[in-house]
Structures are given as structure tokens and as C-alpha cells.
Amino acid sequence: MSVTLKINGETRTLDADPESPLLWALRDELGMTGTKFGCGIASCGACTVHLDGVPIRSCQTFVGDLEGAEITTIEGIDGKAAAAVQAAWNELDVPQCGYCQSGQIMAATALLAETPKPTDEDIDAAMDGNVCRCATYARIRKAIHLASDKMEA
Amino acid sequence: MLHLLQQPLKAAMPTRRSFLKISAGTVGGLVLAMNLPRATASAAEGEFIQPFVHIRPDNTVVVLSKHFDMGQGTASGLCSLVADELDASWEQVTVEFAPSNPQVYANSLFGVQGTGGSTAMANSFLQYRQAGAAAKAMIVAAAAKKWSVPAREITVSGGVVSHGADKSATLGELAGLAANEAVPAEPTLKTPDQWVYIGKSFPRLDVKNKTVGAPRTYTMDFQRDDLLVAVVARSPRFGGKVKSFDAAESKKVPGVVNVLQIPNGVAVIATSTWPAIKGRSLLEIEWDDAEAETRSSDAMIAELKDMTTRPGVKVREDGDVDAALEASARVIEAEYDFPFLAHGAMEPLDIAMMFDGETAEFWFASQIPTIDHNVAATVLGIPFEKVKINTLWAGGSFGRRAQADAHPVVEITTLAKAMQAAGMAPAPVKIVWTREDDMAGGYYRPMSAHRLRVGLDEQGNVTAFKYNIAAKSIVKGTPFEAMLMKDGVDHNMTEGAHDTTYAFPLMNMDQSFQDTKVPVLWWRSVGHTHTAYVMETMIDRLAKEASKDPVAYRLEMIKDDPRKVGVLKLAAEKAGWDTPLPEGRHRGVAVHKSFGSYVAEVAEISFREDGTVKVEKVTAAVDCGTPINPDNIRAQVEGGIGYGLGAILRNQVTLVDGVVEETNFDTYEPIRMSDMPEIEVHIVPSNEAPTGIGEPGTPPIGPAVANAIAAAKGEWATSLPLAKAGLV
């Protein structure tokens, strides 16, 4: 089956099994490997992408449902929030193994785009679905606050 | 597991003994056949090439990391050692993972090339500084000749080589000339006051790539146009074998190119990942469980507990502990049990290779390349030098990729041979473990039981300490047995207990080995994951028995261990141990030495309305010798605390009739943002040799939290995780 959608602003046609998760279409069909496979059941957030600006788990989003959708991946994020988040992540050396960080950054960017001055409770709520087994959470929290400050500056 | 290896290795390997010999990397012949990196001649015009550092004409300084990087920051750490002695600028430094070559890149503490035991910086500290200093001496010698000036008048700073105000060049401009200089045997090293990176926090080199989703970072990302992807159906019970299978439906899935039986199961091979996963879900397999582990974990724990009631292998024997207990005024008894734990690295296991019938090339995060390399050559029946391993970044490991039996290499090489036997054209193939494959696939932190009897005199002083432990040994029966077991004793199981520096007048420790097909493996901090919990909660209990403050009691008991005293005092001071707590808050402390480093942690907790525990804050103090990158030390301790906390709160892998119950993050619930306490890490200044930091933050957190709970409730949890006691 063929599905036409927008990925990072470009119109792409996917010739894939409609049951295929978007995750594998991105990684294997389009060669965009920044979006990670972590659990396959929407429990870890490593595969987070934006669908029409909203963070979703691409491992539980199926190609057959995406006709006309607008998807943004880690390779394509830009804008004030994304730039601030990536800068803050670098400034605080957030990643350790780094495997979850694409998903963390996608979730944090969506949070800041919606809530530019998040409280710790906002951060818990927005980020609890994104697992980091290196437990870099303390730095992720700091980096989100720092990114928020950067956006204001 | 060696039992998995027996089958594929049978043809190539006449005996298990010779396999062990090869796997342990002790056979000079195979190793010597490798080409060493060229000593001085440069491969490319104008390039400086030494085993640990290359300087390119474009002014890039490439450091070859003999250790893989699973997030612990070693790659950047090694770069800082070279850059410091070479006086390179941090911006011109990049890192590449070294090829597999134990003669050049062995971990000096292992004798083989490999990463683990928090040894990376400890075993490299002198070596990588020497490499940087030698390169600098050669650069200076080349500049001296070029400019016809005395070498002693030349300075190097920030990657710029200068003579006075009028002559200067970059490292890259001098690289080709320097390559022709003699390598100094003993280059002069800087004194600590001259260091520009060591001891200062410098940014990690891998962060940028990891914040933009850069391609070709992890094994999972490995791609080639002709790449095949395989997923393997493995026995749901450890030790089970395929009796028969029907792949008719699997083969109908578009993209599935073949389904082949391999010794470890049935492999579904497809043109990409999703068809392989879908194809596998349609397989029908009948398993032969005749030799499989079919017990439930309850029965296995009961067996372990029973083992601790009887004498085992003597790990430590100070004297007649039973007589001393008999003569004691009181005896404190305790029994602990710990579950299997999965490592749960974010990147599930994966490995990629290409075998053309004569040579093999691998792409994966190889944690022990010497073993992986030897096993690959052995299974494929090709010479060692026909195998090439490209090491990639690891999306975590926590011990999971330190495979003593190289099981992913065994699996993919047996698959490559099966593909060859099936007449398939040579093609690169990647095996992907799904999360379920990874989590239900064994290689766990062993489950264990511990039985303690501690004798006290009338005043509450310890008179005798008897400790029996039972678990499956991680190293017994593996290539590491010869290296890590002495006189039949497995110290990996008892580290942190038998070698305690608490001043007990008499301590005996016995160990017993459980026999099970469930494969077990090193898990971040290994034996310390359970011994620190047992020792530090027991010490808290003994302090209470002696009516003493937990910190004061420990300080009395470790007075001959000054570095332990140092971290304990620092953590207590920074946590305000002697200050009153707010209403509803409780504190607990633990101090433990592991991998040469000392860590004390004070946990501050509260209870939610439903009675569950919330860890509010952790104050840590660490002494890991010379701090190389303080910010990375803090990061590792923060992460080590989070990793240990998640496990202690709610993680366990349980078996029902031999089948794993927790197979993904929905049931093996990892620590999340809202669970994470505020963490402060304080580093003790030190000029001692640097020791490990990847693991030592983990052991104290469990007992610190348990002691805080006991401070509130008067009881120490002895069966983990804490969720079993309704505390989570």
C-alpha cells in the first residue's frame, strides 16, 4: 500500500505494509535512524516524533493511518524551542549512552512549545513517558529549565 | 552460556578446554598473526599515526579508544588524557574506537581487550598520557628541525606549536614531519599542576551527535542497501531446543526472504526489520524442554535459602565462628533474598556482520572484542586475521554486552553459516533483539539468598559475623573462570562483603553455587548490588542494637579505612546529618567501596498518602582518586543512583514454570522522571591513582533508602524489590 505524507516538511510516499509501525518505515524505508526503537509498546518514548506538532510514539503509530499527516523527526526539528533544547542539552552534557535522547528532545521540545515556563510538575507530566536507563533525568530537568530561560532571553 | 556454544563449536573445536584457552585470549599464535598498527610510517601523506593517536594534516587529532563507550564517558576521558599531554585544543580532538587487537589494546587489568569493572580510566591513565606526551615530543622534535631552533625553546599550547613570536604551526601542519621522528621510550609527563584538562570539567565529545539523532552511531542504526535483518525465535525456557517448526505463514510475509533453523532457535530473515518481526509472530514452533529450566522463581529462591543453611565453599575463615556465636550474649539473625534483574539498556541487543565465505566483518558495540573476535573466527573456521570488528557506540550496557560467552557472535555466525548452507548469496545481516527478546533472554543479575548470624556482647559490640550466600556464579564455567576464580572461590559473588573493612573480630563467609540453565551476567556493580545492601542494612541494625547513631557507629567501625571515613564524613556534613529533619522526612545512610572507589550516600525520604516511599533527595560523596572529569563523575554517580534506585524500588524478573513473566517496560517498570530524587554529588579532592566511576554510585543507594525506611518504621526490608513490601 502506498501512503503519502509530509516528513520534516518534505512530501514522501511510503510503499509499506499498512500494519508497519511508522518507526520502522522511518528507520528502514527512509533511512532516518535518529528515531529509536526501544520497546515497541509505547512504554519508553525512544521513538517519539511529532504528528502535527504533538508528540506521539511512532512504534504504535501505523503507516496505514498516516495519509496526509505531517511528521517531524529529530532530524527535522527546528524553531525556537528545539534550538533552545538542543543547546541546553549540549551545555549541560545531558546524554550518557544517548540512545533515548532523540525521544527526550522531541518530548521536551513539544512541552516547551506548548508551555514555555514549565514547572517541575509540568516536566514530570510531559516527560514521564520517556525512559532513560542511564537515569539522566536530573540533567534533563535542569536542561528543560535552562532551555526555557534561553527561549526567554 | 557455554551450553549454547557446545553445538556450533563442535565441528571446529575438539574440546571445551581448547575453546576456553582461545576465548581467554591466551593463545599467542592467533593473536600474533594480527597486523599491528604501523609504528611510525604514515599511511597517508602528512599523517601522524601511532596506536593511540593519529594527527591528520587537516589538524584533527584522532584518539583511538581501546574501550567501548556505553555512556560512561570513557571515550571522552581517554581523549582528555591524550589532549592534555599533547597540548591539543579540545575542539580539534575526535575519537574513534580502536580495532580488535589485544596486543596493542588490551585492558592491562584483564590481559584481553575489553571494558568492564569500572577499569577503563584506571588501566589507561598512564598509557594514554604517555601516548599524548610521546606525540608531543615528536611534534616538537620535528618543529625544531624545521625551524633550526633548539627543541627546548619550543612551546605547544592549545594545539599551536610556537617558537618565540615569529614561528608557529598547527599540530596538523607538523604531523607528517613528526611521523618520521623516533618514538620516545619514556616521554616526560606533565605534573598535575600543568594539567589543562585533567581535573577540570570538559564537555563530552559524543553529546552533539546524540542530540541530533546522528546516523551510524549505534548498531541498531547500521544500514546498507543490501542489508538483511533477522529476528530469532528462541526457546521461551532457558535450555530448551527446537523440536519442530512450521514457517509456511512466515514466509508469506512480503519482505521475508528465508526462515532458517540455527542452534539457538529459528531465524526469520527479511529485507528490513518489520517484516522479520511480523514473520516471526507467524512461526509455529514446538519446543523440546527436556533439558530446560522449568522451575518457578519461588522454588529457586527456596533452594537458595536452603543452601545458605549448610556450609559451602569457604570464602573467608577467620576462625571458629560457630563457637564464637555460641559464646555471644546475643545473636542477631537475618535472611535476605534478591531477584533476577534485567539490565534493560535502552538499545536492545543487536549485532551486524558480513561473511563472504573467507572473511568476516562485524559492526556492533563489542564490549570484550578479544572474546568476540576469537569466537567469530572459531565458529566460522577462518583465521583470526580474517575477522574485523568495527566497534560502535552502545546504547547502554550496564554489563549486558560484557558477554563472557559471546552469545550474539555465536548466534550471528551460526546464522551466517546457515545462510551459506542454504545457498543464499553472501549479504550483510543484522540480528535485532526486540525488547521482549532482550528482557526475557536471560543473562540476569543472579538471584541470591543471604543468611547472617551476628554475635554481640553485653554492650552490643560485634563478637562474630557469619555470612552464608548462595547464587549462581557468573564466572564459573565461562572463559573468565581461570582469571576470576581462585581455589574454587568466586569473589564476584562476595565482593563488598568478604573484604569488608568493618572491624569485626571474627568473620566467616561461605558461598554455595546454584545450578540452573538461566544465564546470569555482570550487572552494574556485580556482587556489590547485593552485598552492599546486606552489609549496610545489617550495620544500621547493629548500630541500633548498640544504641548508636548510624554515622557515628560506622565511623567507629571503619577507623582504619581513612578514605571511607572521608566520604562518610563529607556526605553526612553536606546532607546536614546532625540537623533536624522537616516533619515527615527520614534519613538513611550507606557507605561502600567498589571498584577501588569510595561512595557514601545519604537518602532523604518521605511517604506518600498511600504509604509508598518517595526518595526526595540523595547527597553523595565520592572518592575515586584523581578526578579526571568532575562533571562526568557527577553524571555517573547521578545515573548510578537512579539505576540502583529503580531496581531496588520495583524491578525483578520472575519465572513461572521456567517462563519469564516480565518481558517489557510495562511489567519491568523502569525508574522515570517523577521518581528521580534531587541529587548532590561531592567529590573528594585526591592525588591517588584514578579508580572506577561507572559503577560505584549504584551500590549504596539501596541500603541508604532501606535505612531511611527503617528509621521511620523500625524494620529493614530483606526481600527485594521494596514493592514486595507494599512500599512502592
Interface residues (C-beta under 8 A of the other chain):
Chain A: A16 D17 E19 S20 P21 W24 A25 R27 D28 E29 G31 M32 T33 G34 T35 K36 F37 G38 C39 G40 I41 S43 C44 A46 T73 I74 E75 Q86 W89 N90 D93 V94 P95 Q96 C97 G98 Y99 C100 Q101 S102 I105 I123 D124 M127 D128 N130 V131 C132 R133 C134 A135 T136 Y137 A138 R139 I140 R141
Chain B: M70 G71 Q72 G73 P203 R204 D206 V207 K208 N209 K210 T211 V212 G213 A214 P215 R216 T217 Y218 M220 D221 Q223 V229 P254 G255 S272 T273 W274 P275 K278 G344 A345 M346 E347 P348 W393 A394 G395 G396 S397 F398 V432 T434 R435 E436 D631 N632 A635 Q636 E638 G639 G640 I641 G642 Y643 L645 G646 N664 F665 D666 P670 I671 R672 M673 S674 M676 E678 I679
